[in-house]
Amino acid sequence: MKNVLITGLAVLLGFTGFGQEKVVADKIVGIVGDKIVLKSEIFIANEDIKRQGGLEQNECAILDGMLTQKALVLQAQKDSIPVTDEEVDAEIDQKIRYFVSQYGSKEALEQISGRSIYQMREDFKAPIREQRMAAGMRGKIVDGVKITPTEVKEYFDKIPKDSLLFYESELQIGQIVVYPKPSRDIELLAIEELNGYKKEVESGSKQFKTLATLYSDDPGSKDNGGMYQINRNDKQWDPVFLANAFRLKEGQVSPVIKTKFGYHIIQMVSRNGDDAVIRHILRIPQIMEAESQEAVAKLDSIRDQLIAGTISFGEAVSKYSDDEYSKFTAGMLLARDGSNYLTIDQLDKSLVLLLQNTKLKAGEFSKPSVFTDDRGKKGVRVVYLLSKSEPHRENLRDDYNKIAQRALEEKRNNVLQKWFQARITTYYIMIDKDYQYCPNLSKWETKQFASAK
């Protein structure tokens, strides 16, 4: 895991040597205008692709992509494509927080990288700004490119039959979730437990991280002693949780607080401006059978309305669902790539069992069922199976949208290539002689080949 993170961090640090060790003997292998491409950039870009699960790429293809990005940046500068400091800083903050969370602290990250956080921020600025400028310029060039059904069919017909993709069974599936409310007595018990943990920590009889490991209901931090890296401006965190955390001094333990997840106590471990390391213990008040049955009855009534057609699924989600994320997707579950087509392995286990046991068909609504979400919170849900495809070879009827998206991307790339052909002679271009036989670099017709040093 550590080697994987080192590779990723090296990519972010401008494709230079990492720590005390050089990744690869370096030299300039390409120039477009006043923008250079280094040998190390190609090497580490390939390592980054493999780190993300991809196959190793041909160096010719990587160099072509990097030269293309440099040309786009040059044109973006001429066309004054806007990239704000705020956008760049926000992306830098996000990347640094990711690596800090993986290494456990800023100190560990600085030791591994051989740079201070400040130096890393400075190192990140130029490459991230270039990436955003290139993306903005590309967007401007291909803006307005559309695809027609005839073009989609022509694209599909050119694909060799033995090269058509094979799809496993895919589902479009949604849910309406109701989280039962615990009784007040159970809530008071959770509060009493947390107050007891707070007294033990403050008296010195127990360590906070030990209590978090033993008693916290948060599966995301329990095994790490309740520890998280947080940032005051990170919108993914509960605002009540953040506000209470940043009121604390180092070592201090908060009073019991209530959030949408349950009840917490928080300990401030360390803080640096808007960044902090904290530990917390979460207690989720237990839901009893009576509360669960009340939620089941409520969802039974909603299901009857759905079957009768007196309310649409999207309306029911908006009006009744307690799942904050599904309200932005009309109740539909999303895959990691943002699409609403999921394979069985992307569903939680209880949802897979529900589908197997109920034999739910496309267009049907399940009866309310009790489940536990990935935060350990008990809920009740009605599941809607919008569609289910059988395993099949790609075809226009079942997979039109996916094919159309690929056809559109190919058309955009063709427009981009024509744009380059019209402007390529306006750039100074140098490509190292080691790459002069790359067939895909022939479009850089004005290139000069430099001797290897």
C-alpha positions in Angstrom: 0.0 0.0 0.0 2.8 2.4 0.9 4.5 1.9 -2.5 1.2 2.6 -4.3 0.8 5.9 -2.4 4.4 6.9 -3.1 3.8 6.5 -6.8 0.6 8.6 -6.7 2.3 11.3 -4.6 5.3 11.3 -7.0 2.9 12.0 -9.9 1.4 15.0 -8.0 4.9 16.3 -7.2 5.5 17.2 -10.8 6.9 13.8 -12.0 10.3 14.4 -10.3 12.3 12.2 -8.0 10.5 11.1 -4.9 12.2 11.6 -1.5 15.9 10.8 -1.8 15.5 8.4 -4.8 15.2 9.3 -8.4 12.5 7.4 -10.2 14.2 7.4 -13.6 17.2 9.0 -15.3 15.7 12.3 -16.5 15.9 14.3 -19.7 13.7 16.4 -21.9 11.9 14.2 -24.5 9.5 16.7 -25.9 8.9 20.4 -26.3 5.8 22.3 -27.6 6.4 26.1 -27.6 8.0 26.8 -24.2 6.4 23.7 -22.5 8.6 20.7 -21.9 7.9 17.0 -21.3 10.4 15.0 -19.2 11.3 11.3 -19.5 10.3 10.8 -15.8 6.8 12.2 -16.5 6.2 9.3 -19.0 7.5 6.7 -16.6 5.5 7.9 -13.6 2.3 8.5 -15.7 2.5 4.8 -16.6 3.0 3.8 -13.0 0.0 5.9 -12.1 -2.2 4.2 -14.7 -1.2 0.8 -13.3 -1.8 2.0 -9.7 -5.4 2.7 -10.7 -5.9 -0.8 -12.1 -5.2 0.0 -15.8 -2.8 -1.7 -18.2 0.6 -0.4 -18.9 0.5 2.0 -21.8 2.7 2.5 -24.8 5.2 5.3 -24.2 4.4 6.7 -27.7 0.8 7.2 -26.7 1.6 8.8 -23.4 4.0 11.2 -25.0 1.4 12.1 -27.7 -1.1 12.9 -24.9 1.4 15.0 -23.0 2.4 17.0 -26.2 -1.3 17.5 -26.8 -1.9 18.8 -23.4 1.0 21.3 -23.7 -0.4 22.5 -27.0 -3.8 23.0 -25.5 -2.3 25.0 -22.6 -0.5 27.3 -25.1 -3.8 28.0 -26.9 -5.6 28.4 -23.6 -3.1 31.1 -22.6 -3.7 32.9 -26.0 -7.5 32.6 -25.6 -7.5 33.5 -21.9 -9.3 30.4 -20.7 -10.2 31.3 -17.1 -8.8 29.2 -14.3 -9.1 30.8 -11.0 -6.7 30.5 -8.0 -9.6 29.3 -6.0 -10.2 26.3 -8.3 -6.5 25.4 -8.2 -6.2 25.8 -4.4 -9.4 23.7 -3.9 -8.0 20.8 -5.9 -4.6 21.1 -4.2 -6.3 21.0 -0.8 -8.4 17.9 -1.8 -5.3 16.0 -3.0 -3.2 16.9 0.1 -6.1 15.9 2.4 -6.2 12.5 0.6 -2.6 11.8 1.1 -2.6 13.0 4.7 -5.5 10.7 5.5 -3.6 7.8 3.9 -0.4 8.4 5.9 -2.1 9.3 9.1 -0.6 12.8 9.7 1.0 15.8 7.9 4.2 15.0 9.7 4.3 11.5 8.2 3.5 12.8 4.7 6.3 15.4 4.9 8.8 12.8 6.1 7.9 10.4 3.2 7.8 13.1 0.5 10.9 15.0 1.7 8.9 18.3 1.4 6.9 20.5 3.7 3.1 20.9 3.1 3.8 24.4 1.9 6.4 23.2 -0.6 4.0 20.6 -1.9 1.3 23.2 -2.4 3.7 25.3 -4.4 4.8 22.2 -6.5 1.2 21.3 -7.3 0.1 24.7 -8.6 1.7 24.6 -12.0 0.7 21.1 -13.1 -2.8 21.4 -11.7 -3.3 24.8 -13.4 -2.1 23.3 -16.7 -4.5 20.3 -16.4 -7.4 22.6 -15.9 -6.4 25.0 -18.7 -6.0 22.1 -21.1 -9.4 20.7 -20.1 -11.0 24.1 -20.5 -9.5 24.6 -24.0 -10.5 21.1 -25.1 -14.1 21.9 -23.9 -14.1 25.1 -25.9 -13.0 23.2 -29.1 -15.5 20.4 -28.9 -18.3 22.5 -27.5 -21.4 22.0 -29.6 -20.3 18.7 -31.1 -23.4 16.5 -31.3 -24.1 13.0 -32.5 -27.1 11.7 -34.5 -28.7 8.2 -34.4 -27.4 7.6 -37.9 -23.9 8.4 -36.8 -24.3 6.1 -33.8 -25.4 3.2 -36.1 -22.5 3.8 -38.5 -20.0 3.8 -35.5 -21.5 0.6 -34.2 -21.5 -1.2 -37.6 -17.7 -0.6 -37.9 -17.0 -2.6 -34.7 -15.9 -6.2 -35.5 -18.5 -8.6 -34.2 -15.8 -10.5 -32.2 -14.8 -7.2 -30.5 -18.2 -6.2 -29.2 -18.3 -5.7 -25.4 -19.9 -8.3 -23.2 -22.1 -7.0 -20.4 -23.0 -8.8 -17.2 -26.6 -8.4 -15.9 -27.2 -4.7 -15.1 -29.9 -3.1 -12.9 -31.4 0.3 -12.5 -32.6 0.2 -9.0 -33.9 2.8 -6.5 -35.1 2.9 -2.9 -37.2 4.9 -0.5 -35.6 4.8 3.0 -37.1 5.5 6.4 -34.9 5.6 9.4 -37.0 4.7 12.6 -36.6 7.1 15.5 -35.4 5.5 18.7 -37.3 5.9 22.0 -36.2 8.7 24.3 -35.1 6.2 26.9 -32.7 4.6 24.5 -31.3 8.0 23.4 -30.7 8.9 27.1 -28.8 5.6 27.6 -26.5 6.4 24.6 -25.9 9.9 26.1 -25.2 8.5 29.5 -22.7 6.0 28.0 -20.8 8.8 26.2 -20.7 11.0 29.2 -19.1 8.0 31.1 -16.5 7.6 28.4 -15.7 11.4 28.6 -15.2 11.2 32.4 -12.8 8.2 32.0 -10.7 10.1 29.4 -10.6 13.3 31.4 -9.7 11.4 34.6 -6.8 9.7 32.8 -8.1 6.2 33.6 -8.7 5.3 29.9 -7.4 6.5 26.6 -9.8 7.9 24.1 -8.6 5.7 21.2 -9.0 2.5 23.3 -12.6 3.4 24.1 -13.3 4.3 20.5 -11.9 0.9 19.4 -14.1 -0.9 21.9 -17.3 1.0 21.8 -17.7 3.2 18.8 -20.5 2.4 16.3 -18.6 4.0 13.4 -17.2 1.3 11.2 -15.1 3.8 9.2 -12.9 4.8 12.2 -13.5 2.1 14.9 -10.4 0.1 14.0 -8.3 3.3 13.9 -9.1 4.4 17.4 -11.8 6.7 16.1 -9.4 8.9 14.2 -10.2 11.2 11.2 -8.4 13.9 9.3 -10.9 16.8 8.8 -11.0 20.2 7.2 -13.2 23.0 8.3 -14.4 23.7 4.7 -15.0 20.1 3.6 -18.7 20.0 2.7 -18.8 16.2 3.0 -18.8 16.4 6.8 -21.8 17.0 9.0 -21.8 20.8 9.8 -22.7 20.2 13.4 -19.9 17.8 13.8 -17.4 20.2 12.2 -18.5 23.2 14.3 -18.2 21.3 17.6 -14.8 19.8 16.6 -13.2 23.1 15.8 -14.3 24.6 19.1 -12.0 22.3 20.9 -8.4 22.8 22.0 -5.8 20.1 21.6 -6.5 17.2 24.0 -9.9 18.5 24.9 -13.0 16.3 24.7 -16.4 17.7 23.6 -19.7 17.4 25.4 -22.1 14.9 23.9 -23.4 16.2 20.5 -26.1 14.9 18.3 -25.8 14.7 14.5 -27.8 12.9 11.8 -25.6 9.8 12.4 -26.3 9.5 16.2 -24.6 10.8 19.3 -20.8 11.6 19.6 -18.0 12.8 21.8 -15.0 14.3 19.9 -11.4 14.7 21.0 -9.1 17.2 19.3 -5.7 15.5 18.7 -4.0 18.3 16.7 -4.9 21.3 14.7 -3.2 23.4 12.0 -5.5 26.3 10.8 -8.5 24.8 9.0 -7.0 21.2 9.2 -7.3 19.0 12.2 -6.8 15.4 13.4 -9.6 14.3 15.7 -10.9 11.1 17.3 -14.6 10.4 18.0 -16.9 7.8 19.5 -20.2 7.3 17.9 -23.2 5.7 19.6 -26.2 4.9 17.5 -29.3 4.4 19.7 -30.7 0.9 19.2 -33.9 0.7 17.3 -36.5 -1.6 18.9 -39.1 -3.8 17.1 -41.9 -1.3 17.8 -40.1 1.5 16.0 -39.2 -0.7 13.1 -42.8 -1.9 12.6 -44.0 1.7 12.7 -41.6 2.5 9.8 -42.8 -0.7 7.9 -46.4 0.4 8.2 -45.6 3.9 6.9 -43.7 2.4 3.9 -46.5 -0.1 3.3 -48.9 2.8 2.8 -46.5 4.6 0.4 -46.0 1.3 -1.6 -49.8 1.1 -2.0 -49.8 4.6 -3.5 -47.0 3.7 -5.9 -48.7 0.6 -7.1 -52.0 2.5 -7.5 -50.2 5.2 -9.5 -51.4 8.0 -7.3 -47.8 9.1 -6.7 -44.6 8.7 -8.8 -41.5 7.1 -7.4 -39.6 10.4 -7.7 -42.3 12.3 -5.8 -42.4 9.6 -3.1 -38.6 9.9 -2.6 -38.7 13.6 -2.4 -41.6 13.6 0.1 -40.8 10.6 2.3 -37.3 9.3 2.0 -34.8 9.9 4.8 -31.8 9.0 2.6 -30.2 12.4 1.9 -28.2 11.2 -1.1 -31.1 9.6 -3.0 -33.0 12.9 -3.0 -30.4 14.2 -5.5 -30.9 11.1 -7.7 -34.7 10.7 -7.5 -34.0 7.6 -5.3 -31.9 5.8 -7.9 -28.6 4.1 -6.8 -25.5 5.2 -8.7 -22.4 3.2 -9.7 -18.9 4.6 -9.0 -18.7 6.1 -12.4 -21.9 8.1 -11.8 -24.2 6.0 -14.0 -27.4 4.4 -12.7 -26.6 1.0 -14.2 -25.2 -1.3 -11.5 -24.0 -4.9 -11.5 -24.9 -7.3 -8.7 -21.5 -7.0 -7.1 -22.0 -3.3 -6.7 -25.1 -3.8 -4.4 -25.0 -4.3 -0.7 -25.5 -7.8 0.5 -28.9 -7.3 2.0 -30.1 -5.8 -1.2 -28.8 -8.8 -3.2 -30.6 -11.1 -0.8 -33.8 -9.1 -1.1 -33.7 -9.4 -4.9 -33.0 -13.1 -4.7 -35.8 -13.8 -2.2 -38.5 -11.7 -3.7 -37.8 -12.4 -7.4 -38.6 -8.8 -8.0 -39.3 -8.0 -11.7 -38.7 -4.8 -13.6 -41.3 -2.2 -12.7 -42.2 -3.7 -9.4 -41.8 -2.4 -5.8 -40.7 -4.6 -3.0 -42.5 -4.9 0.3 -40.8 -2.9 3.1 -37.7 -4.6 4.5 -35.5 -3.8 7.5 -31.7 -3.3 6.7 -28.6 -1.8 8.2 -26.7 0.8 6.1 -22.9 1.1 5.7 -22.8 3.5 8.7 -24.4 0.8 10.9 -27.7 2.6 11.1 -30.9 0.6 11.0 -33.5 1.5 8.4 -36.5 0.3 6.5 -36.8 0.5 2.7 -39.0 -0.1 -0.3 -36.9 -1.1 -3.4 -37.9 -0.2 -6.9 -36.5 -2.3 -9.8 -36.7 0.0 -12.8 -34.9 -2.4 -15.2 -32.8 -5.5 -15.4 -30.8 -6.6 -18.4 -29.7 -10.2 -19.0 -26.0 -10.9 -19.7 -25.5 -10.1 -23.4 -23.2 -9.0 -26.2 -23.4 -5.3 -26.9 -26.2 -4.3 -29.2 -28.0 -1.0 -30.2 -31.3 -1.9 -28.7 -30.1 -2.5 -25.1 -26.9 -0.4 -25.0 -27.7 2.6 -27.3 -26.7 5.2 -24.7 -23.3 3.7 -24.0 -22.6 3.2 -27.7 -23.7 6.8 -28.4 -21.4 8.2 -25.7 -18.4 6.4 -27.2 -19.4 7.5 -30.7 -19.7 11.1 -29.5 -16.2 10.9 -27.8 -14.7 9.6 -31.0 -16.3 12.5 -33.0 -15.0 15.0 -30.5 -11.5 13.5 -30.8 -11.7 13.8 -34.6 -12.7 17.5 -34.2 -9.8 17.9 -31.8 -7.4 16.3 -34.3 -8.5 18.6 -37.1 -8.1 21.6 -34.9 -4.5 20.4 -34.2 -3.7 19.9 -37.9 -4.8 23.5 -38.6 -2.5 24.9 -35.9 0.4 22.5 -35.5 2.7 24.5 -37.7 2.4 27.5 -35.4 4.2 25.7 -32.6 7.9 25.1 -32.0 8.1 21.3 -31.6 11.0 19.0 -30.5 10.7 15.3 -30.0 13.6 13.2 -28.7 15.1 10.8 -31.4 14.2 7.8 -29.2 10.6 8.4 -30.2 11.0 9.3 -33.8 9.6 6.0 -35.0 6.3 6.3 -33.0 3.6 6.1 -35.7 1.1 8.1 -33.7 3.5 11.1 -33.6 3.5 11.6 -37.3 0.9 14.3 -37.0 3.5 16.5 -35.4 4.8 17.1 -38.9 7.1 20.0 -38.0 8.9 18.1 -35.3 12.7 18.2 -34.9 14.4 15.1 -33.5 17.0 15.8 -30.9 19.9 13.6 -30.2 19.9 11.7 -26.9 22.2 13.3 -24.4 
